[in-house]
């Protein structure tokens, strides 16, 4: 028997890069950046355990930095 490979799916929706997005700052009632907390509680789906901390997510940023990639 001959094994056939499925055709790859072509994604047509728009993709955004880091240089395509601009974050606009807003006014805040905080008097100092030291008042900001980025700690978040996270509950895991399967184990139902809760973790509280600062979530860090790695991202490929080939357009950020000083060296050619």
C-alpha positions, 0 to 999 in steps of 0.5 A: 500500500502507498502512504499518501501525505495530506496537503499542508494547510495554507494559512491565509489570515493576517499575521502581525509582527512586533514592528506592526503593533504600537502600544499607546500609554494611558494615564494612570492613577498610580504615583509610581511604577513601584506600585505596579504588580505583575504577579498573577495566580494561575490555576492549571487545568488538569491538576487544579493546582494554583501557582502565584508568580510572574508569568514569563513567556518566551517569544521569537523576536528576530526584529528586536536587537542590534545584531542581524539574525 
